[in-house]
Amino acid sequence: MKIRVVSSKEEIRKMSPNERNVHLAFRPSNVDFLDLIRGCPRLRVVQVPPSYHKTLSKAIKLFLEMQGVTLLEGDVWGHRKDIDEYYIVDEEAIEEIGTLIKEGESIQDATATIQRKTGLAPDLIKYIAKSKITA
């Protein structure tokens, strides 16, 4: 799973319209979210750091929900944007999440297990787990 890391408002205008997963590493305004949705119509997931997530308006959260975009809280630890503009979630971690869910483990327990092993954000793990359940 590739997550495009966006560090500034200016990058939103330069993004590919095919982006599906985005991490906003800056404090986004409502206008930034509107620009993001307009520029990336296939968008499915937006992740923001916990400190920024707390300051988002209810209106933008509702707007994203209405657009079918899942808003996640979390960071992309250890990612260096100067090396690659994408943060890659290891395929082994995704497969392990799917395996734990198929074996009957609860999403909460699977999240705790995977978070200890990989350091992925809990919301991202839960999102992957739910997508594995529906797949």
C-alpha positions as CSV (number, residue, x, y, z in Angstrom):
1,M,0.0,0.0,0.0
2,K,1.5,3.3,-1.1
3,I,0.6,6.5,0.8
4,R,1.5,9.8,-0.8
5,V,3.1,12.1,1.7
6,V,2.2,15.8,1.1
7,S,4.3,18.3,2.9
8,S,2.8,21.6,1.8
9,K,-0.3,23.2,0.2
10,E,1.6,23.8,-3.0
11,E,2.1,20.1,-3.5
12,I,-1.7,19.5,-3.7
13,R,-1.9,21.2,-7.1
14,K,1.0,19.0,-8.4
15,M,-0.5,15.7,-7.4
16,S,-1.6,13.0,-9.7
17,P,-5.4,12.7,-10.0
18,N,-5.0,8.9,-9.5
19,E,-3.9,9.2,-5.9
20,R,-5.9,7.1,-3.5
21,N,-4.1,7.3,-0.2
22,V,-2.6,10.6,1.2
23,H,-0.9,11.7,4.4
24,L,-1.0,15.4,5.0
25,A,2.2,16.4,6.9
26,F,1.1,20.0,7.3
27,R,-1.9,21.6,9.1
28,P,-4.6,21.6,6.4
29,S,-7.4,24.1,6.1
30,N,-10.8,23.3,4.8
31,V,-9.8,24.8,1.4
32,D,-6.8,22.4,1.3
33,F,-9.2,19.5,1.7
34,L,-11.5,20.9,-1.0
35,D,-8.5,21.3,-3.4
36,L,-7.4,17.8,-2.6
37,I,-10.8,16.3,-3.4
38,R,-11.1,18.3,-6.5
39,G,-7.6,17.3,-7.7
40,C,-7.8,13.7,-6.7
41,P,-11.3,12.4,-7.4
42,R,-10.3,8.7,-6.7
43,L,-9.1,9.6,-3.2
44,R,-10.1,7.0,-0.5
45,V,-8.0,7.7,2.5
46,V,-6.5,10.9,4.1
47,Q,-4.3,10.5,7.1
48,V,-3.3,13.5,9.3
49,P,-1.1,13.7,12.4
50,P,-3.0,13.5,15.8
51,S,-2.3,17.1,16.7
52,Y,-3.8,18.3,13.4
53,H,-6.7,15.8,13.6
54,K,-8.0,17.5,16.8
55,T,-8.3,20.9,15.1
56,L,-10.3,19.7,12.0
57,S,-13.8,21.1,11.8
58,K,-16.8,18.9,12.0
59,A,-17.9,20.3,8.6
60,I,-14.8,19.0,6.8
61,K,-15.1,15.6,8.5
62,L,-18.7,15.4,7.3
63,F,-17.7,16.5,3.8
64,L,-15.0,13.8,3.6
65,E,-17.4,11.2,4.8
66,M,-20.0,12.3,2.2
67,Q,-17.3,12.0,-0.5
68,G,-16.5,8.5,0.6
69,V,-13.1,9.4,1.9
70,T,-11.9,7.8,5.2
71,L,-10.1,10.2,7.6
72,L,-7.4,8.6,9.6
73,E,-5.3,9.8,12.5
74,G,-1.6,8.9,12.5
75,D,1.9,9.6,11.5
76,V,4.3,8.0,9.0
77,W,7.3,7.4,11.4
78,G,10.8,7.2,9.9
79,H,9.7,8.4,6.4
80,R,12.1,10.8,4.6
81,K,10.3,12.8,1.9
82,D,13.6,13.8,0.3
83,I,14.2,10.1,-0.6
84,D,10.7,9.1,-1.7
85,E,7.4,11.0,-1.8
86,Y,5.6,7.7,-1.0
87,Y,5.4,5.9,2.3
88,I,5.1,2.2,1.7
89,V,3.2,-0.1,4.0
90,D,5.0,-3.4,3.9
91,E,3.0,-6.1,2.1
92,E,4.0,-8.6,4.8
93,A,2.2,-6.4,7.4
94,I,-0.9,-6.2,5.3
95,E,-0.9,-10.0,4.8
96,E,-0.4,-10.5,8.5
97,I,-3.3,-8.2,9.3
98,G,-5.5,-10.3,6.9
99,T,-4.3,-13.5,8.4
100,L,-5.1,-12.4,12.0
101,I,-8.5,-11.3,11.0
102,K,-9.2,-14.6,9.1
103,E,-8.1,-16.5,12.1
104,G,-10.8,-14.9,14.1
105,E,-8.8,-12.3,16.1
106,S,-10.6,-9.1,16.9
107,I,-9.7,-5.9,15.1
108,Q,-8.5,-4.5,18.5
109,D,-6.2,-7.4,19.2
110,A,-4.9,-7.5,15.7
111,T,-4.2,-3.8,15.8
112,A,-2.3,-4.1,19.0
113,T,-0.2,-7.0,17.7
114,I,0.6,-5.3,14.4
115,Q,1.3,-1.9,16.0
116,R,3.9,-3.5,18.3
117,K,5.6,-5.2,15.3
118,T,5.5,-2.5,12.7
119,G,4.9,0.9,14.4
120,L,2.0,1.6,12.0
121,A,-0.7,4.0,13.2
122,P,-3.7,2.2,14.8
123,D,-6.3,3.9,12.6
124,L,-4.3,2.7,9.5
125,I,-4.2,-0.8,10.8
126,K,-7.9,-0.8,11.5
127,Y,-8.6,0.6,8.0
128,I,-6.5,-2.2,6.4
129,A,-8.2,-4.8,8.6
130,K,-11.7,-3.6,7.7
131,S,-10.8,-3.6,4.0
132,K,-9.5,-7.2,4.4
133,I,-12.8,-8.3,6.0
134,T,-14.9,-6.8,3.2
135,A,-12.5,-8.1,0.5
